[in-house]
Amino acid sequence: MKKLRVILLMTVSFLLFYSIVCAQEKLGLLLIAHGSPMPQWNAPVLKIEKEVQTILSQKGCNQFSAVRVALMEFNEPSINTVIKDFEKRGIDKVYAIPLFIAPSGHSLFDIPAILGLYSDKDILNEIKSEGTEIVDTKVKITIGPTLNHGDILKNSMLDRVKALSTTPDSEGVVLLAHGDERFEPIWDSICKEIGYYVCAKTGIDYFDYAFVEVGQSFAAEGVPTILKAAEKKGKIIVVGLYLSMGVEKMANSSASLRMGKKTETKKLFADKNIRFAKRGILPDKRISEWAVDRAIEWAEGLQ
């Protein structure tokens, strides 16, 4: 009986000590976006930092001692810069959320490699050749899910379509997305799910999608899909599954090479009723709310 009491006392003491140590751990929240050389594309993402801080405060969540947004490439604040800042603040554990649409080479390979959590010679060499610094830290880092986790993408695209829709019976929707050929089944599934959802909520009965790498392949991949849709319906609404870029700018700045002549793609649509969404997903407070929910889930799981 005496031995049992001693064991029980030791167990209680250990649990008490462990809970005190855990309570003293400082947590950091890192939101990672792709980044762009153009400040105007980074601005909506960087604004999320303050928005997330405000939402955490409104929810009475004080688990996180620091919240930062980092850019994977092209610009500051870089991932390495932010992790160094976390170290200075005495952060023990970091939850890193990739603000990417869906699983891709960036979210599954590049970001873990930059964070020092994944090692592949070819990937590391490519990252370093672009001038990106690899993180070297003792801070414990956990990577969270991409934005396809939940309903945020479906509702965002639904809002973009509703803003342009007037006569659903005569309209069609074309969704443009970045895509990643290595994960094409996942991207196909996401686009189809969004299409079914938007059609069910609006009454529009025509939907198609194309993978366009942030505008580079708009003429080759996007234009044929949009023109095909225009043959079926009187009005086509084109929306983009991109964090910061709107498809209207993409269409206006692209050119198509046909019959040996370069033609601005917007001229190909001149005689058709095609409406392009001006905005990407951001700004949208729901992105910040989604990030906060994921962060709180992670923090509560540590307890």
Residue pairs with C-beta under 8 A, 6 or more apart in sequence:
22 302
22 303
25 92
25 93
25 302
26 65
26 66
26 89
26 90
26 91
26 92
26 93
27 63
27 64
27 65
27 91
27 92
27 93
27 94
27 95
27 299
27 302
28 64
28 65
28 66
28 67
28 68
28 86
28 89
28 91
28 93
28 94
28 95
28 139
29 52
29 64
29 66
29 67
29 68
29 94
29 95
29 97
29 291
29 295
30 68
30 69
30 70
30 79
30 82
30 83
30 86
30 94
30 95
30 96
30 97
30 141
31 45
31 48
31 49
31 52
31 67
31 68
31 69
31 70
31 96
31 97
31 99
31 291
32 69
32 70
32 71
32 72
32 79
32 96
32 97
32 98
32 99
32 111
33 42
33 45
33 69
33 70
33 71
33 72
33 99
33 100
33 243
34 71
34 72
34 73
34 100
34 106
34 243
35 42
35 71
35 72
35 73
35 74
35 75
36 42
36 71
36 74
36 75
36 244
37 74
37 75
39 75
41 244
41 245
42 71
42 75
42 244
44 243
44 244
44 282
44 283
45 69
45 71
45 99
45 243
45 244
45 282
46 69
47 283
48 69
48 99
48 282
48 287
48 288
48 291
49 67
49 68
49 69
51 285
51 288
52 67
52 288
52 291
52 292
52 295
53 67
55 288
55 289
55 292
56 62
56 64
56 67
56 292
56 295
59 292
59 296
61 292
61 296
61 299
63 296
63 299
64 295
64 299
65 89
65 90
65 91
66 85
66 86
66 89
66 91
68 77
68 82
68 85
68 86
69 77
69 82
70 77
70 78
70 79
70 81
70 82
71 77
71 78
71 79
72 78
72 79
72 106
72 110
72 111
72 114
72 132
73 130
73 132
77 85
78 132
78 133
79 111
79 114
79 115
79 132
79 135
80 114
80 132
80 133
80 134
80 135
83 94
83 115
83 135
83 137
83 139
83 141
84 137
86 94
86 139
87 137
87 139
91 139
92 139
92 140
93 139
93 140
93 141
93 142
93 302
94 139
94 140
94 141
94 142
95 142
95 144
95 294
95 295
95 298
95 299
96 111
96 115
96 141
96 142
96 143
96 144
97 143
97 144
97 145
97 291
97 294
97 295
98 106
98 107
98 111
98 143
98 144
98 146
99 147
99 243
99 287
99 291
100 106
100 107
100 146
100 147
100 243
101 146
101 147
101 148
101 153
101 177
101 178
101 190
101 241
101 242
101 243
102 146
102 147
102 148
102 180
102 183
102 186
102 187
102 190
103 146
103 148
103 180
103 183
103 186
104 146
104 178
104 180
104 182
104 183
105 180
105 182
107 146
109 118
109 120
109 123
110 123
110 127
111 143
112 118
112 143
113 119
113 120
113 123
113 124
113 127
113 134
114 127
114 132
114 133
114 134
114 135
115 135
115 141
115 143
116 134
116 135
116 136
116 137
116 141
117 141
117 143
124 134
127 134
128 134
142 298
144 294
144 295
144 298
145 294
147 153
147 281
147 287
147 290
148 186
148 190
149 294
150 290
152 284
152 286
152 287
152 290
153 190
153 194
153 241
153 281
154 193
154 194
154 197
154 198
155 286
156 281
156 284
156 286
157 175
157 194
157 197
157 198
157 239
157 241
158 197
158 198
158 201
158 202
160 239
160 277
160 279
161 173
161 198
161 202
161 204
161 237
161 239
162 202
163 277
164 237
164 239
164 275
164 277
165 171
165 202
165 204
165 237
166 235
167 235
168 202
168 203
168 204
169 203
169 205
170 233
170 234
170 235
171 204
171 206
171 233
171 234
171 235
171 236
171 237
172 204
172 206
172 207
172 208
172 229
172 230
172 232
172 233
172 235
172 236
172 237
173 195
173 198
173 199
173 204
173 206
173 207
173 208
173 236
173 237
173 238
173 239
174 207
174 208
174 209
174 210
174 222
174 225
174 226
174 229
174 236
174 237
174 238
174 239
175 191
175 194
175 195
175 207
175 208
175 209
175 210
175 238
175 239
175 240
175 241
176 209
176 210
176 211
176 212
176 218
176 222
176 238
176 239
176 240
176 241
176 242
176 247
176 250
177 187
177 190
177 191
177 209
177 210
177 211
177 212
177 240
177 241
177 242
178 211
178 212
178 213
178 214
178 241
178 242
179 187
179 211
179 212
179 213
180 187
187 211
190 241
191 209
191 241
192 209
194 241
195 207
195 208
195 209
196 207
198 204
198 207
199 205
199 206
199 207
204 237
206 229
206 232
206 233
208 225
208 228
208 229
209 225
210 221
210 222
210 224
210 225
210 226
211 217
211 221
212 218
212 221
212 222
212 240
212 250
214 242
214 245
214 250
215 245
215 250
215 253
215 254
218 250
218 251
218 254
218 265
219 254
219 255
219 256
219 257
219 265
220 256
222 238
222 250
222 251
222 254
223 254
223 256
223 265
223 268
226 236
226 238
226 269
226 274
227 268
227 269
227 272
229 236
230 236
230 269
230 272
230 273
230 274
234 273
235 273
235 274
235 275
236 272
236 273
236 274
236 275
237 275
237 277
238 247
238 251
238 274
238 275
238 276
238 277
239 247
239 277
240 246
240 247
240 250
240 277
240 280
241 281
242 280
242 281
243 280
243 281
243 282
244 280
244 281
244 282
245 280
246 276
246 277
246 278
246 279
246 280
247 276
247 277
247 280
248 276
248 277
248 278
249 278
250 276
251 265
251 266
251 269
251 276
252 264
252 266
254 264
254 265
254 266
255 262
255 263
255 264
255 265
256 262
256 263
256 264
256 265
256 268
257 263
281 287
